[in-house]
């Protein structure tokens, strides 16, 4: 764990977040500045900065969890699909490997790599999105 890393602090429970899924190695939580509501970040619990840094034994579990999250966008939120992305160093706002899983609907306005941001109305709405995803991930 990197004590100065926000995502390490979230993964350890030191900093609160809307956790939608976790296991011994990975944690998925709602992005606090979502592209669209339900935008989830998947991170390894152990501090790794970029995808090339991820140990081989975590590659398959990381991708499998990403697949489950992509399905949860459809099954839990009613999205038509999802956008899945990883930034390595450039545009990486937190220097801890994270996979973005964003719910998508045709005509939602997302174009290329311009990511407009939205906000949850309040903590209750954010918690509701987390609950809906957690229900289909359990």
N, C-alpha and C positions, 0 to 999 in steps of 0.2 A: 504494500500500500504506500502511496505517496501522500503524506499527510497534508500537502498543500493542494492536492487535486480534488476539485469539486466532485467528480464522478467517483473517485475512490471513497470520498466521504459519504456520498449517497449509497454506494454499494455496501458500505459497512454499517449503514443505519445512523451514522453520525449527523447527517443532514437529511431532513425529511424530504420525501418526494412521493408522487403518486405511483407506487409500484404496481405494475400490471402483471408481472410474472417474474419468478426468480428460481434458481436452483443453486447448487453448491458453487458453480463456476461463473454464472451469468446473472445479470439483473436487467430487466426492461422496465422503463418508467416513462411517464409522459414528459415531453419537452415543455418547458415553461414558456417558450416562445414558439408555439406551433405554427407550421405552415398552414395546416388545417387541423381542426379539433380532432384529437385522437392520435396526433403525431407522437410516435413513440421512439425512444432511444434504447438500443440494446448495447450493453457494455460488459466486458469481462470484469469480474471482481478484482482480479489481480491487475495492477497497472501495466498496460502496454499502450504505447503511444499511437502506433499505426498498424495497419493490417499486416505488413511485412514482419512486424515484431511479434505477432500472435504465434504462440507455440503450436506445432503441428497437432498436438493432442486436443487443442481447443477449436481447430478449424471446422471440423464436422459439427460439433455441438453448437458452435456459433451460427453457422449457416442453417442448421436445422431449426434453431430458435427463431432466426429471421424468417424462415418459411412459415412457421406457426404464427408469427406476428402478422405476416402478410395475409394469411388466411383469416386471422381475427379481425382485420380491417373490414373484410367483406361480411363475415358471419356475425360479428359483434356490433359493427357500426353501420352496416348497410351500404358500405362503399361499393363501387363497381370494381375496384381494383386498388392497387397501391403503387407508390413510388418508393424504391429502396435504394439507398445511396450511402457511401462511405467517403469522407474526405480524408486524405492523408497529408498532414502538415498544412498545406494551403487550404484556406477557408475552414480550418479546424478550430472552432472557437474554444474548445477545451482539449488540451493535449492528452487525451485518453481515447483510445479506439472506441468509436461508437458508430453503430449502424442506425441510420434514419429509416423508419418505416412510416410512410405518410399515406393516409387514406385518400383515394382519388375517385372522382366522379367526372364523367364526361362533361365538359363545359365549365369545370371548376375554376378556370382562369390561370392555372399554372402553366407557364410557357418556358420551355427550355430550362435554364438553370437560374432564372429569376425567381426567388422564393419570397413571395409576400408573406408577411407574418400576421397572425390574428391573435386574439386574446380570448380566454374563457370569461364568461360573464362574471363568475365568482368562483370561490373554492368548491361550492356544491356542484356546479356544472362540471368542473374539472374532475371531481371525485366520481361523478356519474359516468363520465367517459372511461375512467380507469376501471370502474366496476363492470361496465359492459364488456370491456376487453378481457378482464380477469375471468368473467363467467365463461367465456368460450375457450379460454386457455387452460382452465382447471380440468 
